Amino acid sequence: SVTTTTPAAGMLNTDPGEAPESAFEFQPTKIKTMVGGLASDATWEYASGKHIAGFWALSKKELYCPKEGVVDPVADEWERQVLCLMGIDADPRAEPKLDCKEDDLLKFSGLFQRSLGDEFGNAIRGDISKLSASYFVIIVYCAIMLGTCDSVHSGAAMAFVAVGIVGLTVVSTLGLMGYFQVPNGNLNNNLYFLLLGLGVDDAFVLTSEYLTHSREAKTKGGSLDVPELIAKTARTGGISVLITSATDALAFLVGATTVLPALSWFCTYAGVSIVLCYTFQLTVFLPCLALNARRTAASKMDCCCCFTRPERGLDDAQGCCCCCLPKSVFKGGVLKRGLTKFTEKTTTPVGQVLTFIIFAVISGVGIFGTTKIYKDFKLEWFIPDSSYVNTFFNINQDYFSTGTPITVNFPQSDAFAMQSNLHEVYGYLNSSQLINHDVAVDSWYAEFMEWATEPNQAATADDTFTPSRTDSNAVFSQETEFYSALYTWYRTTVGARYRGSILWASEACNLDGNADAVPAGCTLSEGLKASRFNAELSLAATNRGTDRYDTMTSMRSQISALYSGAFPYSFDFLYWEEVGIIDEELIKNLAICGAVILVVIFALVPNPRIAIWVVLCVVLSIVNTLGYMYFWDVTISGVSTIYVLICVGLAVDYAAHIAHMFKESTGTARERAINAVDRIGVCTFNAVLSTLLAVVVVGFSESYVFRIFFKVLFLVVVIAGAHGLWLLPAILSLVGGSKQSLESYSAGEAAVDKASRIAAEDA
C-alpha cells in the first residue's frame, strides 16, 4: 500500500506529492491514472487496485518495402514479441512462430500500434469462410430456381454462368480501373455483393423471359427457333435489365463527384462494373442461354451433356440426382401461383386500402427513424468483441476514463515574440473542459519558464523579465537571453524529456543526450523550427462521433486564434474528419441518385402514370431503410454510407422490373398489375430471396463491417422487395390505366372498316 496524507472525510487522496527537483526525467502523475479500481482502508491508505495501466513510447523508423509499403518492421516485430509475452499471439501467420502462453497470475490487454490492423485483419480473414458460404448459397439457389428439378431442364450450368459473369465483371473492372490508375480502396470489397445481387437478378429476368417466350410460341404453334427466341428475350428482358443497369450505373458514376476519396473510388468502380456486367449479360449469358436451349432440345443432361435422357417437356419434370420422389413434387409453379393469388387479393378495393394503410404505417415509422438517425463512427467498432483490444477499451472506459492523446503543434515562428501566445495556449489547455485534467498538460514552455524564473536559478540570474520574474505571466525581455536560457535548460537533465517536443532551426543544436556546451555549428539565434505541447482529451468530449468532430474543430479554432498557425493533432483525427461531412455527402449522393433515377426511369418507361410511382417506391424504400437503421443501432458512417448507396441499386431493380412488365402488359389496370407480377414477380422474388440468404450467412460475423452490411442489406431487401412486389402493383392497379392488346386493336379496326364499307354500299 501507499501511505498518503489524510484527506477530508469521505475523500480518497490522489495527490502524488512532489518529486525532488530535477531528480527525474519523467513527470509525476496522479495514481488513479495508473491504477484502476483503487480501494482504501479505514485510515485512507491505498489498500488495493484491480488494474494497472502503463504507457510506452516506441521509436518509429519507417522504411519503404516494395510489397508492404511504408512500414517499421523492427517496431512491428518488437510489438509482436511483447504481445506474446503478454500471452497474445498478434499474428499467427508470421515467422518465426511464437509460443504465447498466458500468465498464471496476471491477465494482460493493451493497445499497440499494430493492434488495430492485426485485429481488423484477423476478423476479415475469419469471415472468408462466411463469404464463401454466401457465394455457395447463391449458386445453389440459382441452380434450383433458374430451371426445374430435372436432369435435362435444371439450371445448374446457367447458375455457374451467372456467377461466372460476376467474376468476369470483377476481373475486368479491376483491370480497367488499374489501367486508368483509379485507386482500389478497401471499401471496394463490398462491390462483389452488389454485383452478385444485380448479376443474379439479371440472370433470373433473362431466363424467365426466354422461358415465357418459349411457352407462348409452343402454345400458339409458332416457331421455336432459338435465335428468334433469344432475340425476343433481348427485346423484353434486355430492356428491363437495361433500365435497372443504366439507372444504377449513372447514379454511381455521378455520385463519384463526392469529396471523400474512398467513396469516390467506390462509386467509380461500381458504375463501371455495372456497365460491364450488363454488357456481359448480353454477350455471354444470352449466347450461353442459347447453347443451353439447344442442349435441352436434344435432351442432353445438364452439366453432363455427353449423356442423353428420354425426351420430356419443360413442364414435365422427372427429378434429378436419382431422386425417387413422386413426379408431382417436381412440377413447381407454387411460388408463381402464390404471388399471383397474393396480387389478386391486394389489387381488390379492400386489398388496396389495407395495403396503403400498412405501408403508410411502415413509412411513418421509417420517416420518424430517419429524423432521429445520427452520424457516429469509432475506430474501435472494427475490433471483434472477443479481441484483447476490446477488453482494453472496456477497462479503460470503466476504470481509467483515458481520452485521446493529442499534440498541439507550433510551426516555425519566432518563439521569443510569441511567448505570451504560448502562455495563452497553455492556459487554455489547462482550463478547457475538453481536456482530461487528471493527466497534466505537458508543456515544454511552462516547464522551462518555471525553471527559468526560480529565485535561485543561477543560469538566468542576470536575465530580465517582463513585467517581473515573480509574475505568473513573466516573459523574457531579451531574445538572446531567451534562446540562451532555453538551450541551457534543453541540454541538461532538467529539459531532457522535452527534447522530442522541440526542434531547433539549426540542425547542429538538436541533441539526443546531455551536452556540457553549445555544439559547434549551433546557431541559437535561428530559433525554433517547430515545437509541441502534449495533452489528452477527456472521454466525455470524445464519446460520440459528433462529439469528437465538434471537439476537434473547436480546439482548432481556439488554438489558431491564440497562436496563429498552431493546430492540435492526433492520428485519430483522420477518422474524425469523416464524421463532420459524411451526412452531407450521403444526402448529396442520395439526391444525385434520385435525380438520375428520375431521369432514366422517365426516359426508359415513357409513361408518367407508371414512372412516377416507380420513383416513389424507390424513394420510400431508401427513406424507410434509413429510418429502420436507426432502430437497429446503425449510425451514419463511411461504412453504412457505402451500403446505403448499394441499396439504391437494389431498390431500383425490384421496382423497375415490375413497372416495365406492367407497361408491356395489356388489359385493365388491375389485369396489367396481375400479369406483371405473374410474368416477372418470381424473378424479382428470387432476386430478393437469394440476396437475403447470402447476407444472412454474413450476419453471424464478428466484424463490424459485415454486421452493418447484414443489417443494411437485410433491411433494403425486405423493404424494397415489399415495395416492388406488393405496394407498386397495388398502386398501378388503381392509377396505371388500361391498355388494349394489339390483336384487340386490329380486330376493332377491322370491324370499323367493315362497318364503313357497308355504310358506303347502302349509300
C-alpha positions in Angstrom: 0.0 0.0 0.0 1.0 3.6 -0.5 0.7 6.0 2.6 -0.9 9.3 1.8 -1.7 12.5 3.8 -5.1 12.3 5.4 -7.8 13.9 3.3 -11.2 15.2 4.3 -13.6 12.5 5.4 -15.1 10.6 2.5 -12.3 11.7 0.1 -9.7 9.4 -1.4 -6.4 11.2 -1.8 -5.0 11.1 -5.3 -2.3 13.7 -4.9 1.1 12.1 -5.9 3.1 14.6 -3.9 6.1 16.5 -5.1 9.1 14.8 -6.8 12.6 16.1 -5.8 13.6 19.0 -8.1 15.5 17.9 -11.2 15.6 14.3 -9.9 13.7 12.6 -12.7 13.2 12.8 -16.5 9.6 11.8 -16.0 6.7 13.9 -14.8 4.9 12.9 -11.6 1.3 11.9 -12.2 -1.9 11.0 -10.3 -2.0 7.5 -9.2 -5.6 7.0 -10.4 -4.3 7.3 -13.9 -2.1 4.3 -13.3 -4.2 2.1 -11.0 -7.8 1.4 -11.7 -10.4 0.3 -9.2 -8.5 1.8 -6.2 -9.8 1.0 -2.8 -8.7 2.4 0.6 -8.7 1.1 4.1 -10.0 2.7 7.3 -7.0 5.1 7.5 -7.5 6.3 3.9 -4.4 4.4 2.7 -4.5 2.7 -0.6 -5.2 -0.9 0.1 -5.8 -2.5 -3.4 -6.5 -1.9 -7.1 -7.9 -4.1 -9.9 -6.0 -2.8 -12.9 -2.6 -1.3 -13.6 -2.0 0.8 -16.7 1.2 1.9 -18.3 2.4 3.8 -21.4 5.5 3.3 -23.5 6.6 5.5 -26.5 8.4 3.4 -29.1 10.9 4.9 -31.5 9.5 4.8 -35.1 11.8 4.5 -38.1 9.8 3.6 -41.2 11.1 2.1 -44.3 9.6 1.6 -47.8 9.2 -2.1 -48.7 8.0 -3.0 -52.2 5.3 -5.4 -51.0 4.3 -4.0 -47.6 4.7 -0.3 -48.4 5.9 2.1 -45.7 6.4 0.1 -42.5 8.7 -0.2 -39.5 9.5 -4.0 -39.4 11.7 -3.7 -36.3 9.0 -1.9 -34.2 6.3 -4.3 -35.6 8.3 -7.4 -34.6 9.2 -5.9 -31.2 5.5 -5.3 -30.5 4.6 -8.9 -31.7 7.1 -10.4 -29.2 6.0 -8.1 -26.4 2.4 -9.1 -27.0 3.5 -12.7 -27.0 5.0 -12.2 -23.5 1.5 -11.0 -22.5 0.0 -14.2 -23.8 -1.3 -12.7 -27.1 -0.3 -14.1 -30.5 -0.8 -11.0 -32.6 -0.1 -12.6 -36.0 -0.3 -16.4 -36.1 0.9 -16.4 -39.7 4.2 -14.6 -39.0 7.6 -16.3 -38.9 9.2 -17.4 -36.6 6.3 -18.9 -34.8 5.9 -17.9 -31.2 4.7 -19.9 -28.2 2.5 -17.3 -26.4 1.4 -18.6 -23.1 -0.9 -16.6 -20.8 0.4 -15.7 -17.4 -0.9 -17.7 -14.5 -1.3 -14.7 -12.2 -1.9 -11.6 -14.4 -4.3 -11.0 -17.4 -2.9 -8.6 -19.9 -4.7 -6.4 -22.5 -3.3 -3.5 -24.4 -3.4 -1.2 -27.4 -0.3 -1.3 -29.6 0.4 0.5 -32.8 -0.2 -2.7 -34.7 -3.2 -3.9 -32.7 -6.0 -2.3 -34.7 -4.6 -3.6 -38.1 -4.0 -7.0 -36.7 -7.4 -7.5 -35.1 -9.3 -6.0 -38.1 -7.4 -8.2 -40.5 -8.0 -11.3 -38.3 -11.7 -10.5 -38.3 -11.8 -10.2 -42.0 -9.9 -13.4 -42.6 -12.1 -15.2 -40.1 -15.1 -14.2 -42.2 -13.7 -15.5 -45.5 -15.5 -18.8 -44.9 -18.8 -17.0 -44.4 -18.3 -15.1 -47.6 -17.5 -18.3 -49.4 -20.7 -19.8 -47.9 -22.7 -16.9 -49.2 -21.5 -17.4 -52.7 -22.2 -21.1 -52.4 -25.8 -20.4 -51.2 -26.4 -18.1 -54.2 -25.0 -20.7 -56.7 -27.2 -23.5 -55.2 -30.3 -21.2 -55.1 -29.7 -20.2 -58.8 -29.3 -23.8 -59.8 -32.6 -24.6 -58.2 -34.6 -21.6 -59.4 -33.2 -21.0 -62.9 -34.7 -24.3 -64.1 -36.7 -27.2 -62.8 -35.9 -30.2 -60.8 -35.0 -32.3 -63.8 -31.7 -33.7 -65.1 -32.3 -32.0 -68.5 -34.1 -28.8 -67.6 -32.3 -27.9 -64.4 -30.4 -24.6 -64.2 -27.1 -25.8 -62.7 -24.9 -24.9 -65.7 -26.6 -21.5 -66.1 -26.2 -20.8 -62.4 -22.4 -21.2 -62.8 -22.6 -18.9 -65.9 -24.4 -16.2 -63.9 -21.9 -16.3 -61.0 -19.0 -16.6 -63.6 -20.2 -13.4 -65.2 -19.9 -11.6 -61.8 -16.4 -12.9 -61.5 -15.6 -11.8 -65.1 -17.0 -8.4 -64.3 -14.9 -8.0 -61.2 -11.7 -9.0 -63.0 -12.5 -6.7 -66.0 -13.3 -3.8 -63.7 -10.0 -4.2 -61.7 -8.0 -4.4 -64.9 -9.7 -1.4 -66.5 -9.5 0.8 -63.3 -5.9 -0.3 -62.9 -5.1 0.8 -66.4 -6.6 4.3 -65.7 -4.9 4.3 -62.3 -8.0 4.6 -60.2 -7.1 3.5 -56.6 -8.6 0.4 -55.3 -9.7 1.1 -51.7 -10.8 -1.4 -49.1 -14.4 -0.3 -49.4 -14.4 -1.8 -52.9 -14.5 -5.2 -51.4 -18.2 -4.5 -50.8 -18.7 -4.3 -54.6 -18.7 -8.0 -55.0 -22.0 -8.4 -53.2 -23.6 -5.6 -55.2 -22.6 -7.3 -58.5 -23.7 -10.6 -57.2 -27.1 -9.3 -56.4 -27.5 -7.4 -59.7 -25.9 -10.1 -61.8 -28.1 -12.9 -60.4 -31.2 -10.6 -60.7 -30.4 -10.0 -64.4 -29.9 -13.8 -65.0 -33.3 -14.5 -63.5 -35.0 -11.9 -65.7 -33.4 -13.1 -68.9 -34.0 -16.8 -68.2 -37.6 -16.1 -67.2 -38.3 -14.1 -70.4 -36.8 -16.8 -72.5 -39.0 -19.5 -70.9 -42.0 -17.2 -71.3 -41.4 -16.7 -75.0 -40.8 -20.4 -75.4 -44.1 -21.3 -73.8 -46.0 -18.7 -75.8 -44.5 -20.0 -79.1 -45.4 -23.5 -78.2 -48.9 -22.6 -77.1 -49.6 -20.6 -80.3 -47.9 -23.1 -82.6 -45.2 -20.6 -83.5 -41.6 -21.0 -84.3 -39.3 -22.5 -81.6 -36.2 -21.2 -83.4 -33.6 -20.5 -80.8 -32.1 -17.3 -82.3 -35.6 -15.8 -82.7 -36.5 -16.7 -79.1 -33.2 -15.1 -77.9 -33.9 -12.0 -79.9 -37.4 -11.7 -78.2 -35.7 -12.3 -74.8 -33.3 -9.4 -75.6 -36.1 -7.2 -76.6 -38.2 -7.6 -73.5 -35.9 -8.9 -70.8 -32.9 -6.9 -72.1 -34.8 -3.7 -71.9 -35.9 -4.5 -68.3 -32.2 -5.2 -67.4 -31.2 -2.0 -69.3 -33.5 0.1 -67.2 -32.0 -1.0 -63.9 -28.4 -1.1 -65.1 -28.5 2.3 -66.7 -30.1 3.8 -63.6 -27.7 2.2 -61.2 -24.6 2.9 -63.3 -25.4 6.6 -63.9 -26.3 7.1 -60.2 -22.9 5.7 -59.1 -20.9 7.5 -61.7 -22.4 10.9 -61.0 -22.0 10.1 -57.2 -18.3 9.7 -57.8 -18.0 13.5 -57.6 -18.1 13.2 -53.8 -15.2 14.9 -51.9 -14.5 11.7 -50.0 -11.8 9.9 -52.0 -12.6 6.3 -50.8 -16.3 6.9 -51.6 -15.5 8.4 -54.9 -13.4 5.4 -55.9 -16.1 3.0 -54.8 -18.7 4.9 -56.9 -16.4 4.9 -59.9 -15.7 1.1 -59.6 -19.4 0.4 -59.1 -20.6 2.5 -62.1 -18.1 0.9 -64.5 -18.7 -2.6 -63.2 -22.4 -2.3 -63.6 -21.9 -1.3 -67.3 -19.6 -4.2 -67.8 -22.0 -6.6 -66.1 -24.8 -5.6 -68.4 -22.5 -6.0 -71.4 -21.6 -9.5 -70.3 -25.2 -10.4 -69.7 -25.9 -9.6 -73.4 -22.7 -11.0 -74.9 -22.1 -14.0 -72.6 -25.2 -15.0 -70.8 -27.6 -14.8 -73.7 -25.3 -16.9 -76.0 -24.9 -19.5 -73.2 -28.7 -19.4 -72.8 -29.0 -20.3 -76.5 -26.5 -23.2 -76.1 -28.5 -24.4 -73.1 -31.7 -24.2 -75.1 -30.1 -26.4 -77.9 -28.9 -28.8 -75.2 -32.4 -29.2 -73.7 -33.9 -29.6 -77.2 -31.6 -32.5 -77.7 -32.5 -33.9 -74.2 -28.9 -33.7 -73.1 -28.2 -33.8 -69.3 -27.4 -30.6 -67.6 -23.6 -30.3 -66.8 -23.1 -33.7 -68.4 -24.2 -33.1 -72.0 -22.5 -36.2 -73.3 -25.4 -38.2 -71.9 -28.9 -38.2 -73.4 -32.1 -38.7 -71.4 -35.6 -39.6 -72.6 -37.3 -36.6 -74.2 -39.5 -34.6 -71.9 -41.0 -31.1 -71.9 -40.1 -28.2 -69.6 -43.2 -28.7 -67.5 -42.7 -32.5 -67.3 -40.0 -32.5 -64.6 -38.8 -36.0 -63.7 -36.5 -35.2 -60.8 -32.7 -35.4 -60.8 -29.8 -37.0 -58.9 -31.6 -40.4 -58.7 -34.4 -38.9 -56.7 -37.3 -41.3 -56.0 -39.9 -38.8 -55.0 -43.2 -38.7 -56.9 -43.3 -36.6 -60.1 -45.8 -34.2 -58.6 -43.1 -32.9 -56.2 -41.1 -31.6 -59.1 -43.8 -29.8 -61.1 -43.1 -26.4 -59.4 -45.1 -23.3 -60.1 -46.1 -23.0 -56.4 -44.3 -19.7 -56.0 -45.7 -18.2 -59.2 -49.2 -19.2 -58.3 -48.8 -17.9 -54.8 -47.5 -14.5 -55.9 -50.3 -14.2 -58.5 -53.0 -15.0 -56.0 -51.5 -12.6 -53.5 -51.6 -9.8 -56.1 -55.2 -10.7 -57.0 -56.0 -10.1 -53.3 -54.0 -6.9 -52.9 -55.5 -5.3 -56.0 -59.1 -5.5 -54.9 -60.6 -2.4 -53.3 -60.3 -3.9 -49.8 -56.8 -5.1 -50.6 -55.7 -1.7 -51.9 -57.0 0.0 -48.7 -55.2 -2.4 -46.4 -52.0 -2.2 -48.5 -52.0 1.6 -48.3 -52.7 1.6 -44.6 -49.9 -0.9 -43.9 -47.3 0.9 -45.9 -48.4 4.3 -44.5 -47.6 3.0 -41.0 -44.3 1.5 -42.2 -43.4 4.8 -43.9 -44.4 6.8 -40.9 -42.2 4.8 -38.6 -39.4 4.9 -41.2 -39.6 8.7 -41.6 -39.6 9.1 -37.8 -36.4 7.0 -37.6 -34.8 9.0 -40.4 -35.2 12.2 -38.4 -33.5 10.5 -35.4 -30.6 8.8 -37.1 -27.3 10.4 -36.3 -23.7 10.2 -37.6 -21.2 8.4 -35.5 -18.1 6.3 -36.0 -15.5 4.8 -33.7 -12.4 3.0 -34.9 -12.8 0.5 -32.1 -16.0 -0.7 -33.7 -13.9 -2.6 -36.2 -12.5 -4.8 -33.4 -14.2 -8.1 -32.7 -15.9 -8.4 -29.4 -13.6 -11.2 -28.2 -10.4 -9.3 -29.0 -7.9 -8.2 -26.3 -8.1 -4.7 -27.8 -11.8 -4.6 -27.0 -11.0 -5.7 -23.4 -8.6 -2.8 -23.2 -11.2 -0.3 -24.4 -13.7 -1.6 -21.8 -11.3 -1.5 -18.9 -10.2 2.0 -19.9 -13.7 3.3 -20.1 -14.7 1.7 -16.7 -11.6 2.4 -14.6 -9.4 5.0 -16.2 -11.5 7.2 -18.5 -8.4 7.8 -20.5 -9.2 10.0 -23.5 -7.4 10.6 -26.8 -3.8 11.9 -26.6 -3.2 15.0 -28.8 -0.3 17.2 -29.6 -0.6 21.0 -30.1 1.9 21.8 -32.8 3.6 25.1 -33.3 5.1 25.7 -36.7 8.3 27.7 -37.4 7.9 31.1 -35.9 9.7 33.5 -33.5 9.1 31.7 -30.2 10.5 34.6 -28.3 8.0 37.0 -29.8 5.2 34.5 -29.2 5.9 33.9 -25.5 2.6 35.5 -24.5 0.8 33.3 -27.0 2.4 30.2 -25.6 1.2 31.2 -22.2 -2.3 31.6 -23.5 -2.4 28.2 -25.2 -1.1 26.6 -22.1 -3.8 28.4 -20.0 -6.5 27.3 -22.5 -5.4 23.7 -22.3 -5.5 23.8 -18.5 -8.9 25.4 -18.3 -10.8 23.8 -21.2 -13.5 21.2 -20.4 -12.4 19.3 -23.5 -9.1 18.3 -21.8 -8.7 15.4 -19.3 -7.3 17.3 -16.3 -6.4 14.0 -14.5 -3.4 14.0 -16.9 -1.2 17.0 -16.7 -0.7 19.2 -19.8 2.8 18.5 -20.9 4.2 21.9 -22.0 7.9 22.4 -22.6 7.4 26.2 -22.3 5.7 26.0 -18.9 8.4 23.7 -17.5 11.1 25.9 -19.0 9.6 29.1 -17.5 9.1 27.5 -14.1 12.8 26.6 -14.2 13.9 30.0 -15.5 12.0 32.1 -13.0 13.1 30.3 -9.9 14.6 32.8 -7.5 17.8 30.9 -7.1 18.3 29.9 -10.7 21.9 30.8 -11.5 21.6 30.3 -15.3 19.1 33.2 -15.5 20.1 35.3 -12.5 21.2 38.2 -14.8 18.3 37.9 -17.3 15.5 40.4 -17.4 11.8 39.6 -17.4 8.6 41.5 -18.2 6.7 42.5 -16.1 8.9 40.8 -13.5 10.5 37.5 -12.6 7.8 36.7 -10.0 4.8 37.5 -12.2 2.8 34.4 -13.3 2.9 35.7 -16.9 6.6 36.6 -16.9 8.3 36.5 -20.3 11.9 37.1 -21.3 12.7 40.7 -22.3 15.8 39.9 -24.5 15.8 37.5 -27.4 19.4 36.4 -26.9 18.8 35.7 -23.2 15.6 33.7 -24.0 17.3 31.4 -26.5 20.5 31.0 -24.4 18.5 30.1 -21.3 16.2 27.8 -23.3 19.2 25.9 -24.7 20.9 25.7 -21.3 17.7 24.1 -20.0 17.3 21.9 -23.1 20.8 20.3 -23.0 20.7 19.4 -19.3 18.9 16.6 -17.4 16.1 19.1 -16.5 14.8 19.6 -20.0 15.9 16.2 -21.3 12.4 14.7 -21.6 11.2 17.6 -23.8 13.9 17.0 -26.5 11.2 15.2 -28.5 9.0 18.3 -28.3 11.5 20.9 -29.5 13.1 21.1 -32.9 15.8 23.8 -33.4 16.1 25.5 -36.8 19.8 24.9 -36.7 20.4 21.2 -37.1 23.5 21.2 -35.0 21.5 22.4 -32.0 19.3 19.2 -31.8 20.6 16.7 -29.3 20.0 13.1 -28.3 21.8 13.3 -25.0 23.2 15.8 -22.5 25.8 18.3 -23.6 28.1 20.4 -21.4 28.4 23.2 -24.0 26.8 24.5 -27.1 27.8 22.2 -30.0 29.9 23.6 -32.8 27.8 25.0 -35.7 24.8 25.5 -33.5 23.2 28.9 -34.1 20.7 29.7 -31.4 19.6 32.9 -32.9 17.9 31.0 -35.7 15.3 30.0 -33.1 12.9 27.0 -33.2 11.8 25.2 -36.3 8.8 23.6 -34.5 7.6 22.6 -31.1 4.6 21.0 -29.4 2.6 20.6 -26.3 1.1 17.2 -25.2 -2.4 16.8 -23.7 -5.2 14.4 -23.5 -8.9 14.9 -24.5 -11.5 13.9 -22.0 -13.6 10.8 -22.5 -16.7 12.9 -22.3 -15.6 15.1 -25.1 -14.9 12.1 -27.4 -17.8 9.9 -26.6 -19.8 10.0 -29.9 -18.7 10.8 -33.4 -20.3 14.2 -33.4 -18.7 15.0 -30.0 -15.3 14.1 -31.5 -15.8 16.2 -34.6 -17.0 19.2 -32.6 -14.1 18.8 -30.1 -11.6 18.7 -32.9 -13.0 21.7 -34.8 -13.5 23.7 -31.6 -9.9 23.2 -30.5 -8.6 24.0 -33.9 -10.3 27.4 -34.0 -9.4 28.3 -30.4 -5.8 27.3 -30.7 -5.4 29.0 -34.0 -6.9 32.2 -32.6 -4.4 32.1 -29.6 -1.3 31.2 -31.7 -1.5 31.8 -35.5 -0.6 28.7 -37.4 -0.7 26.4 -34.4 -3.0 23.3 -34.5 -4.0 20.3 -32.5 -3.3 16.9 -34.0 -4.0 13.2 -33.3 -3.8 10.2 -35.6 -7.5 9.6 -34.8 -8.4 13.0 -36.4 -8.1 11.2 -39.7 -11.2 9.3 -38.9 -13.0 12.1 -37.0 -12.8 14.3 -40.1 -15.2 11.9 -41.9 -17.9 12.3 -39.3 -18.2 16.1 -40.0 -19.1 15.7 -43.6 -20.4 12.1 -44.0 -24.1 13.1 -43.6 -23.8 15.9 -46.2 -22.1 13.5 -48.6 -24.8 10.9 -48.0 -27.6 13.4 -48.7 -25.7 14.7 -51.7 -25.2 11.3 -53.2 -28.8 10.2 -52.5 -30.0 13.4 -54.1 -27.9 12.7 -57.2 -29.1 9.1 -57.3 -32.7 10.3 -57.0 -32.3 12.8 -59.9 -30.6 10.2 -62.1 -33.3 7.6 -61.3 -36.0 10.1 -62.1 -34.5 11.0 -65.5 -33.6 7.4 -66.5 -36.9 5.9 -65.4 -39.0 8.5 -67.2 -36.8 8.1 -70.3 -37.0 4.3 -70.4 -40.5 4.0 -69.1 -42.1 6.8 -71.1 -45.4 6.8 -69.2 -45.6 9.3 -66.4 -48.6 7.4 -64.9 -46.2 4.4 -64.3 -42.7 6.1 -63.9 -43.7 8.4 -61.1 -44.8 5.6 -58.9 -41.5 3.7 -59.5 -39.6 6.7 -58.3 -41.9 7.0 -55.3 -41.3 3.3 -54.3 -37.5 3.7 -54.6 -37.5 6.9 -52.5 -39.8 5.3 -49.9 -37.6 2.2 -49.8 -34.4 4.2 -49.1 -36.1 6.5 -46.6 -37.6 3.6 -44.7 -34.2 1.7 -44.8 -32.5 4.8 -43.2 -35.3 5.0 -40.6 -35.1 1.4 -39.6 -31.3 1.6 -39.5 -31.8 3.9 -36.5 -33.9 1.4 -34.6 -31.3 -1.3 -35.3 -28.4 0.8 -33.9 -26.8 1.6 -37.2 -25.3 5.1 -37.4 -24.3 7.2 -40.4 -20.7 6.5 -41.2 -18.4 5.9 -44.2 -19.2 2.2 -44.0 -23.0 2.5 -43.8 -23.0 5.2 -46.5 -21.5 2.7 -48.9 -24.2 0.2 -48.1 -27.0 2.7 -48.4 -25.7 3.6 -51.9 -25.7 -0.2 -52.8 -29.3 -0.3 -51.5 -30.3 2.3 -54.1 -29.2 -0.1 -56.9 -31.2 -3.0 -55.4 -34.3 -0.9 -54.7 -34.4 0.3 -58.3 -34.2 -3.3 -59.6 -37.1 -4.6 -57.6 -39.5 -1.8 -58.7 -38.3 -1.2 -62.3 -38.9 -4.8 -63.4 -42.5 -4.8 -62.2 -43.1 -1.4 -63.9 -41.6 -2.5 -67.2 -43.7 -5.6 -67.4 -46.8 -3.6 -66.4 -46.1 -1.3 -69.3 -45.8 -4.3 -71.7 -49.0 -6.0 -70.3 -52.5 -5.4 -71.7 -56.0 -5.2 -70.2 -57.4 -3.2 -67.4 -55.1 -1.6 -64.8 -55.8 -4.5 -62.4 -55.2 -7.1 -65.0 -52.0 -5.5 -66.1 -50.7 -5.4 -62.5 -51.6 -9.1 -62.0 -50.0 -10.0 -65.3 -46.8 -8.1 -64.5 -46.4 -10.0 -61.2 -47.3 -13.3 -62.9 -44.6 -12.7 -65.5 -41.7 -11.1 -63.6 -42.7 -11.5 -60.0 -41.0 -14.8 -59.5 -37.7 -13.4 -60.9 -37.9 -10.4 -58.5 -38.8 -12.6 -55.6 -35.9 -14.9 -56.4 -33.5 -11.9 -56.5 -34.8 -10.8 -53.1 -34.5 -14.2 -51.5 -31.1 -15.1 -53.0 -29.6 -11.8 -51.7 -31.3 -12.3 -48.4 -30.0 -15.8 -47.9 -26.5 -14.6 -48.8 -26.4 -11.8 -46.3 -27.9 -13.9 -43.5 -24.8 -16.0 -43.6 -22.6 -12.9 -43.2 -24.8 -11.8 -40.3 -23.0 -14.2 -37.9 -19.7 -12.3 -38.4 -17.7 -10.8 -35.6 -16.6 -8.0 -37.9 -18.3 -4.6 -37.6 -18.2 -4.1 -41.4 -20.1 -7.3 -42.1 -22.5 -6.9 -39.3 -23.5 -3.5 -40.7 -23.5 -4.9 -44.1 -26.0 -7.6 -43.0 -28.3 -5.1 -41.2 -28.5 -2.6 -44.0 -28.9 -5.1 -46.8 -31.4 -7.1 -44.9 -33.5 -4.0 -44.4 -33.3 -2.9 -48.0 -34.0 -6.4 -49.4 -37.1 -6.8 -47.3 -38.4 -3.2 -47.5 -37.6 -2.6 -51.2 -38.8 -6.1 -52.1 -42.1 -5.4 -50.4 -42.5 -2.1 -52.1 -41.8 -3.6 -55.5 -43.8 -6.8 -55.2 -46.7 -5.5 -53.0 -47.1 -1.7 -53.0 -46.3 -0.9 -56.6 -48.8 -3.4 -58.2 -51.5 -2.1 -55.8 -50.8 1.5 -56.9 -50.6 0.7 -60.6 -53.8 -1.4 -60.4 -55.5 1.8 -59.2 -53.9 4.6 -61.4 -51.9 2.7 -64.0 -54.6 2.8 -66.7 -55.7 0.2 -69.2 -54.0 -0.8 -72.4 -55.6 -2.5 -75.4 -53.8 -5.5 -76.9 -52.5 -5.4 -80.5 -54.9 -8.2 -81.5 -57.9 -6.5 -80.0 -56.9 -3.2 -81.6 -56.6 -4.9 -85.0 -59.9 -6.7 -84.6 -61.6 -3.4 -83.6 -60.0 -1.6 -86.5 -61.2 -4.3 -89.0 -64.8 -4.0 -87.6 -64.7 -0.3 -88.1 -63.5 -0.7 -91.7 -66.2 -3.3 -92.4 -68.9 -1.0 -91.0 -67.7 1.8 -93.1 -67.9 -0.3 -96.3 -71.4 -1.4 -95.5 -72.5 2.2 -94.9 -71.0 3.2 -98.2 -72.8 0.4 -100.1 -76.1 1.4 -98.5 -75.5 4.9 -99.5 
